[in-house]
Amino acid sequence: MSSKTFKALEPYLLVTPQTIVFLLFLVFPILMIAIVSFWQFNGYAMIPAFTLDNYLSIFTSKVSLQTYLNTFKYVILVWFFCLAIAFPVSYFLAFYIQNQTLQIILFLICTVPFWTSNIIRMISWIPLLGKEGLVNQLLLGLHVVNQPVEWFLYSDFAVVLGMVHLYNFFMIAPIFNSLMRIDRTLITAAQDMGASGWQVLKEVILPLAAPGIAIGSIFVVTLVMGEFVTVRLMGGGQSASIGKLIQTQIGSLQYPLAAANAVILLIVTLILVIGILRIVNIRKEL
């Protein structure tokens, strides 16, 4: 092989290992899931075939449609509360903490929940929110309630709380990164021109922080759409999501139906992500 030929092929040789990994561990599994979603299931075995029955059963089942709506409800609520918490925290770290060392320390404190596994973090809420938990004992001791509040745990409230606890940092990190990139002279210029604090926030900070918000939203939306562990532990069997439904179908060996749900979930998630990318240009953050 001549040196000229090698130089021409060098870029392709460099990208070959990444391409192989990408194909083997992402594209190929997704293709297999899509193929299995068209197979038949006779109650105890899968039959290779091409049928739309799995998809038809999803769109004609009230349970499946209600589960999708419930999942969208979790996505909206978790996204809203994550943003409501993450933006003020990021704003405080970026604009009010001038000492860089202290800024880094406080940012690292936000990562403390990630030092333990998701399951342990979920289980830690049980002695706090249960009927005999600390919160109920406090409310009873202060005579705020006459009996333990049952919806603190094993409810949609608990599921949303658990997801916000798990995924809030995925919103904090990109927003903080965007706020740190803002040129402070722009804020000074706006203030010199008579802009109020609200106007500076609305006209300068929020537009420049939009890419970070978009990236955080993509993280939160994609993670919540496929969530099932939190729904199972914090919902106590009283709550449902698509991720939990797929897990249940896999447990009962209904692989084609689970694969069909997985394909629909992937398509819906991609639509949401593309919608976010259409609204906000995040290339400046990458």
N, C-alpha and C positions, 0 to 999 in steps of 0.2 A: 504494500500500500504506500503510495507516494505521500509526501508531506502535505501536498495541496489537498489531496483527497481526505487525509486525516483531519486537517483543519476544517474542512467542509462538514465532516461528520462529527466533529468534536462536540458541538452544542447538543446534538441528538444523543450522543453517548452519555453526556453528563445528565441529561434529563431522563434517560432510560430507567434507572433504578426507582426514581420517584413515580414514574408512570406505571411501572409494574406494581408497586405497592398500592398506588391509587386504584388500579384496575382490580387487583386481587381482593382488597379489603374494603372497597366502597362500591365501585360500579358492579362487579360480579355479584356480591351479596344482594344488592338492590334488584338486579335483574332476576335472580333466583326467587326472591320474594314476589316479584311481579308475575313470574311464570306460575308459581305455586298458587297464587291468588285465583287463577282460572281453573284449577283442578277441582275435582269432586271429592266429597267426603261422605261415605256411606254409614257412618256411625262408629266404625272401628278401624278404617284404613283409608288412605288417600288413593284416588284413582287419577292417574295422569290423563287429562282431557282438556277441552276448551269449553268452558261454560261461564255464563254471566250470572249464574244463580247466586253466587256469593255476594256480588255487588248489588243485585236486586234485593236480596234479603236485608242488606244494610239500609238501603234507601226506603224500603217499605216497612221496616220495623220501627215502631214508635219508641221502643227501648233504645235502639241505636241512635235515632235522631235526638232523643232527649239526652243521651250521653254526650253526643257532640255539642249540643247546646250548653250542657253543664261544663264541658271542657272550655268552651269559649268564655263562659262566665268566669272560670278560674283565671284564664289568660288575662282578661280585662282587669279584674280586681287585683291580681298580683302585679301586673304591669303598673297600674295606677299607684298602688301603695309603695312599690319599689321606687318609682319615680318621685313620689312625694317625700320619701325619706332620703333618697340618694342625692337629689339636687341640693337641698339645703346643707347636707353634710359635706358634699363636694365643694359647694360655694364657700362654706366656712373654712375648710382646709385650704382652698386656693387663694382666698382674698383676705382672710382675717388672721391666719397664722403666717407670720413673716419669717420666723426662724425655720430654716430649711430642715434642720435636724429634728425639731419638734414636729414639723409637718410630716416627715417620713415616719416618725414613731406613731403618730396618730393614724396615719394611713395604714400602717402595718397592724394596728389594733383592730381595724376593720376586717382584717383577714383571720382574726382569732377563731371564729366559728369553723373555718376550714381546717383547723388543726385536728379535728376529730371527724369520724365518718358521719355520713348523712343519717344513718339509722340511730346512732347514739344521740345526735342532735335532736331527732324527733322524739325519741324515748324520754329525753330530758324534760319535755313539756308535760308529760303525764303527771308527775308528782306536783307540778305547778298548777295545772288547769283542771285536774280531776275533781270529782265530787268531794273528796277529802283532801284536796290539794291546798297549797298555800294561799292561792287567790281566794278561793271560796271560804277558807277559814278566816281570812282577814275580813272579808265582806260580812260574814256572820258575826265576827267579833265586834265589828263597828255597827252592827244592826242595820246595815244597808239592805240586806235581803233576809228573809225569814227561813229560807231553805237553800241548799246548794244550787248554783246555776248549772244546769245540765249541758247547755249548748256551748260551754267553754271548750269542751273536749268531745271528740267523735261527732263532728259537725262540719258544715262548710266553713264556718268561722275558723275552726282549728286547722282545716286543710289550707286555707288561704294564709293564715298566720305562719304555718310551717313552711310554705313555699316562699313567702317573703323573707323569712329567716334564712332559708337556704340560698336564695338567688339574689338577694339585695346587693351583694358585693359586685355581682356582674353588671349592675347598673352604676354603682359608685365609681368603679375603676375607669371606664371610658369617659364618663362625664367629668371626673376630676382631671383626666388627661386633656380634655378639650379646654377646660377652664384655665389650666396652667399654660396653655399655648396662646391664650388671648394676650395681645399686645396691650399693656397697661396704659400706654399713651393714648389709645383710642378712648378709654374710659375717661382719662383726664381731659381730653379734647371735648368730649360730650358734656362733661361737667362745666368746663369753661364756657361753653356755648349756652349754658343755662338749663341743661337737662336735669330733671329731677331724678332721684334714685330709682323710681319705678320706670321712668323713660329710659334710663341707662340699661336697666335690666331687660326691658322689652325690646329696645331697638339695637342694643349692642351685644349684651352678654348672651341672651337666649339664641339669637341667630347664629352666633359663633359657637355656641355649645350644642347646636342641633345635631351635628354629626356624631358627637359622643352619645347624645340621647338616643339617636337611631341605632348605633352599635349596641348599646345596652339593651334597647328594646328587642333587637334581634336575638340576643343571648337569652333574655327572659322568656320571650315568646316561644322560641324553639325548645327550651328546657321544660317549660310548663306544659306544652302540648303533649310531650311524651312521658310526663310524670306519672308514676303509679305507686312508688314506695310510700311517698307522703300521703297519698290518697288512702292507701290501705292502713297505714299506722294511725294517722290523725283522723281519718274518717270513720274508722271502726266498723267498716261495712255499711255505713249509712250514706256514703258519698260514692260517686262514680265518675270516671273519666275514661277517655279512649285508651290511654295507656293501661289502666286497670282492666278494662274490657278485653284488650288484646292479651294481657297476662292470663286472665281467666280462660279465654278461648284456647290458649296454648296449653294451659293446665289440663283442659278437657280434651286435648289432642285434636282440636278443630283448626288445624294448621292452615287450610285454604281460606277459611273465614277470617282467621287472624291476619293472614297475609293480605287479604283484601282490605281490611281495616287499616293495616300498616301503610298500604299504598295510598289510600285516601288521606290518611293523616299526613303522609309526606307531601302530597299534592297541596293540601290545605295550608300546611306550614310554609311551603315554597311560595304560595300565593301571598301569604301575609308578609313574608320577608321581601318579596319583590315589590309589594305595595309600599313598604317602609323605604326601600331603596329608591322608589320612584318619587317619593315625597322629599327625601333628604339625600343630598350627594355626600357620601362618606369617603370619597376618594382622598380628600384632603387630610383625613385622619390616618390613612394607610400608607 
